[in-house]
Amino acid sequence: MKPWKKLKWRSLLCSYKLLVRSKENYQLRTTSERSERTMDSILNTILKDTYTLSSLKHRLNILKSHLLKAFFGTQQNQDFEAKDSAWLNSLPPTFYQNFNKDNIYDLFSQVEKQKESLKNLTIYLTFEPDDFTVTQIGAYARRSFGDYLLLDIKYDPNLIAGAAVVWKGIYKDYSLRAQLAEKQSEILQSFKKFLR
């Protein structure tokens, strides 16, 4: 074979290899982007009306149990509460199309990883809030701090008429207890004057 023909074939072979590699990289990139979009879609759908960390964990467990039964027919007792069944039924059919037998475990492990990266706002309240109150607080917090926010609501009976919050490790007490503690010396002096 003539030397110039060898160079031509080598050049063609190298071009072909580069084309194959770029196609593989493109497929990996598009698969990764598609997976990321799928994860965002799943998380957005779940977080649409899930405001607390505890309800997210609960709903993920319910969803996983429901999907495992649908795909593998597990014989676990699945008597969901009425509100859990209503939530499962409220999910759009396109949401369920993201899952199949081959990807269910992988998607749930990715959701668990994503759950760890969500921002948490810890709120200490003087009462146990009902679902309506949690929804109101959660909607306000998401408008203020961003969509991917979860509330971690805790009960603190020592607070007086108000709340305390922890955001990014900083504790702020907005209750009457904090204001009384701040003005304690003034209040005591007023009482002393009154008692004289």
C-alpha positions in Angstrom: 0.0 0.0 0.0 1.3 3.4 -0.8 2.3 5.7 2.1 -0.2 8.4 1.3 -3.1 5.8 1.3 -2.0 4.6 4.7 -2.2 8.2 6.0 -5.6 8.6 4.5 -6.9 5.4 6.1 -5.4 6.4 9.5 -6.9 9.8 9.2 -10.3 8.3 8.4 -10.0 5.8 11.3 -9.1 8.5 13.7 -12.0 10.7 12.6 -14.3 7.7 13.0 -13.0 7.0 16.5 -13.5 10.7 17.5 -17.0 10.7 16.1 -17.8 7.5 18.1 -16.4 9.0 21.3 -18.2 12.3 20.9 -21.4 10.4 20.2 -20.9 8.3 23.4 -20.1 11.5 25.4 -23.2 13.1 24.0 -25.3 10.1 25.0 -23.8 10.1 28.5 -24.4 13.8 28.8 -28.0 13.6 27.6 -28.7 10.6 29.8 -27.2 12.4 32.7 -29.3 15.6 31.9 -32.4 13.5 31.4 -31.8 11.8 34.7 -31.3 15.2 36.4 -34.5 16.5 34.8 -36.3 13.3 36.0 -35.0 13.8 39.5 -36.1 17.5 39.5 -39.5 16.5 38.2 -40.0 13.8 40.9 -38.8 16.1 43.7 -40.9 19.0 42.5 -44.0 16.8 42.4 -43.4 15.4 45.8 -42.5 18.8 47.4 -45.5 20.6 45.8 -47.6 19.9 48.9 -45.0 18.4 51.3 -43.7 21.0 53.6 -42.0 19.2 56.5 -39.1 16.9 56.8 -41.1 14.3 58.6 -43.9 14.3 56.1 -41.3 14.0 53.2 -39.8 10.9 54.9 -43.3 9.4 55.5 -44.5 10.1 51.9 -41.3 8.6 50.4 -41.8 5.4 52.4 -45.5 5.3 51.3 -44.6 5.9 47.7 -41.8 3.3 47.7 -44.1 0.7 49.3 -46.8 1.5 46.7 -44.5 1.2 43.7 -42.8 -2.0 45.0 -46.2 -3.6 45.3 -47.2 -2.4 41.8 -44.0 -3.6 40.2 -43.1 -6.7 42.2 -46.3 -7.6 43.9 -44.8 -7.7 47.3 -47.1 -9.2 49.9 -46.6 -6.5 52.5 -49.7 -5.3 54.3 -50.5 -1.9 52.7 -53.4 -0.5 54.5 -52.6 3.2 54.0 -54.4 5.9 55.9 -57.1 7.8 53.9 -54.9 10.9 53.6 -52.0 8.8 52.3 -54.1 7.1 49.7 -55.5 10.4 48.7 -52.0 11.8 48.3 -51.0 8.8 46.2 -54.0 9.3 44.0 -53.3 13.0 43.6 -50.0 12.3 41.9 -50.3 12.7 38.1 -50.0 9.7 35.9 -46.9 11.2 34.2 -45.2 11.1 37.7 -45.6 7.3 37.9 -44.2 7.0 34.3 -40.8 8.0 35.7 -40.5 4.7 37.5 -40.1 1.2 36.2 -38.8 -2.2 37.6 -35.2 -1.4 36.4 -34.8 2.1 37.9 -37.0 2.2 41.0 -34.2 1.5 43.5 -31.8 3.8 41.8 -34.3 6.7 41.7 -35.2 6.3 45.3 -31.5 6.3 46.3 -31.0 9.5 44.2 -34.1 11.1 45.9 -32.6 10.2 49.3 -29.4 11.9 48.3 -31.3 15.0 47.1 -33.3 15.0 50.3 -30.1 15.5 52.3 -29.2 18.6 50.2 -32.5 20.4 50.8 -32.5 23.4 53.0 -34.1 23.0 56.4 -35.7 25.7 58.5 -36.2 24.5 62.1 -39.2 26.2 63.8 -39.9 25.9 67.5 -43.6 26.4 68.3 -45.6 26.5 71.5 -48.2 24.1 70.0 -48.5 21.2 67.7 -49.7 22.7 64.3 -52.4 21.0 62.3 -52.0 20.4 58.5 -53.6 23.7 57.5 -51.2 25.6 59.7 -48.2 23.7 58.4 -49.3 24.4 54.9 -49.6 28.1 55.6 -46.2 28.3 57.3 -44.6 26.2 54.6 -46.0 28.2 51.8 -44.8 31.4 53.4 -41.4 30.0 54.2 -40.9 28.8 50.6 -41.9 32.3 49.2 -39.3 33.8 51.6 -36.4 31.2 51.4 -36.9 29.3 48.1 -38.7 26.3 46.7 -36.5 23.5 47.9 -37.1 24.2 51.6 -38.4 21.8 54.3 -39.6 22.7 57.7 -38.5 20.8 60.8 -41.2 21.7 63.3 -40.5 21.1 67.0 -42.6 21.7 70.0 -41.2 23.9 72.8 -43.6 24.6 75.6 -41.1 27.0 77.2 -41.7 29.6 74.5 -44.4 32.2 75.3 -46.6 33.4 72.5 -44.4 33.2 69.5 -41.8 31.1 67.7 -38.1 30.5 67.5 -36.3 29.6 64.3 -33.0 28.1 63.3 -31.7 29.0 59.8 -28.2 28.0 58.7 -27.2 27.2 62.3 -28.3 30.6 63.7 -31.0 30.5 66.4 -33.4 33.5 66.6 -36.1 33.6 69.3 -39.1 35.8 68.3 -41.2 34.8 71.2 -42.5 36.8 74.1 -40.1 34.9 76.3 -37.1 36.4 74.5 -38.5 39.9 74.7 -39.3 39.5 78.4 -35.7 38.2 79.0 -34.4 41.2 77.1 -36.3 43.7 79.1 -36.1 41.8 82.4 -34.1 44.4 84.3 -36.5 47.2 83.2 -39.5 45.2 84.2 -38.0 44.4 87.6 -37.2 48.1 88.3 -40.8 49.0 87.4 -42.1 46.5 89.9 -39.7 47.7 92.6 -40.9 51.3 92.1 -44.5 50.1 92.2 -43.9 48.2 95.5 -42.3 51.2 97.3 
